[in-house]
């Protein structure tokens, strides 16, 4: 019976570890930050050399450039936040589980 309990405990610990890894992989900050960086690069590139018609519509403001740069900053903020404060493992995985 004790051997069965040890095997079960090891299996539960392994599943908790995999769950924590999946939580870090699919952290919403990674998704939001990545999308903002990608779109920020695209919009910034579009705003670097605007046409005269685009500038006239925006009343002389390089709106794509400024919006793209803001999106880049926001995306990098999310990715930095993810790096500095990574997702934590569930409470049970940190101390070996409730039956440790």
N, C-alpha and C positions, 0 to 999 in steps of 0.2 A: 504494500500500500504506500509506503514511504517513497519507494522508487517511482511509482506512478505519479505521486504528488510532485516529486522533483522534476520529472519530465514535463508535466503540465506547467509547472512554474517556469521552466526554461522556455517552453513554447509561448507562454503569455508574455514573458520578458522580450522575446524576439519580436513578437507582434507589436508590442508597445514601441520598441526601437524603430521598427519599420514605419509605424504610424507617425512618430515624431519626425522621421526623415521625410515622409510624404507631406506633412504639415509645413515643413520648411521649404520644400520644393514648390508647393502651390500657395505660398504666402501671397496674399493679395497685393502687398507692397511691391513684390517683384513684378507682378503682372502690370499694375498701374504704372510703376516707374519705367518699365521697359517700353510700354506703349507710348508714354509721354516722350521718352527720349527719341524713339523712332519717328513719331509724328513731328516732334520738335525739329529734328534734323531736316525732314522733308519741307516743312513750312519755312524754316530758316533759309534753306537753299532756294526756295521759291521767292523769298523776300530780298535776297542779296542784290538782284538786278531786276527790279520791277519795270514794267513798261510805263510809258507816259500816261496811258489810259488808266492803268491801275493806280498810279499816284494821284491822278486827277480825281478818281472816284473816292479815294481816301483823303482828299483835301491836303495832299502833300506829305502825309504821314506814311512812313514805311511800316504799315501795319503787319504785314506778313513777317517781316524781319523781327519786330518787337514781340509779336505773338509767339513766333518760333523760339526765340531766345527764352521767353518766359516758360514755355513748355519744356525746354531743355533743363532749365533750372529746377522746375518742379519735379521732373522725372529723376534728375540726379539727386534731389533731396530725398525722394522715396527710396532710391537704391542705397544712399548713404545711411538712411534710417534703418534699412534692413540689415546693413553691414554692422552698424553699431549696436543694434538691439535685436539680435536674431530671435526667431520663434523659440519658445521654451518647450522642452519635452513635457508630456503630461505628468502630473504630480506622482502617480504610481511608478513611473519609470525611473525617477530620480532616486528613490529610496529603496528600490528593489521590489516594490509591490507591496500589497497589504499583508501578505503572509510571510514576509521575509523574516 
